[in-house]
Amino acid sequence: MRTSAGLLLFRHTDDGLEVLLGHMGGPFFARRDAGAWTIPKGEYEMDSETAWSAARREFQEELGLPPPDGQAVPLGEVRQTNGKVVTAWAIEADLDPATVVPGLFSMEWPPKSGKTREFPELDRVEWFGLDRARAVIVKAQAAFLDRLAEHSA
């Protein structure tokens, strides 16, 4: 079973609750909006790392910034359509998306070209109100938004 863990930052504004999401980098998501946004997260091996430490490590790797301190709100797990189980926590914090320095990954592109290119893990990061976030986030991860809304009510 593939496992992933991440942190969902949230903040309270005059317009209501907002969450920080990242647009998945690379050529497969370049022209997509709906279903192409995610919480900052990444895979880990359950026998060598806890979900919490993986969530914090992946935040640093994907955004190039240390994970914020603060009370972590457990949001539980979801199973994505690809079978991956994602565990998440929410932390109230403010972050300027302009300060993000995304990590990179390598892949062969174009396919079967023999050429390897680097792409950002997340090609952009933005704050979203909950309604807009639900429209763009990976479908299974919308449950994290609902759980955060319940906690913040």
C-alpha positions, 0 to 999 in steps of 0.5 A: 500500500502506498502512503503519503502524508501532508500538512494543510495550512489554513488561515482566517480572513475577512472573507472566511476560512482559506487553505493553502494548496499547491498545483502539481507540477510537470507536464501531466497537470500543466493545463489542468485546474480541477483535480490538479491541486493538492495539499503539500504532501509526499510518500513515505515508508511506514516501517521507517518513518511516522506519518507526522514526520513525513508530513513535516519533511514533505512540506519542507521538500515541496515548498522549500520552507520549514513547516510552521509550528502550531497546534496540529489538527488531525484530519485523518486519512483518505484513499485516493482513486490511485489507491494511495492512502493520504494522512493529513494535519491542518495547522493555522499559519500564514505563508506568502506563496511568493516565498515558496521555492519548490522541490524538483523531480526528474522524469523522461520527457517527452515520453520515450525520448531518452531525455530527462527533464526536471519539473517543480513538485508544485508549480504554484501555491495559492490560498483558496476559500473552501468553495474554490478549493473544493472545485480544484483539489484532488477529489478524495482530498476534499474530505480534508476540507470538510473535516477542517470546516467542521473543526473550525465551526 
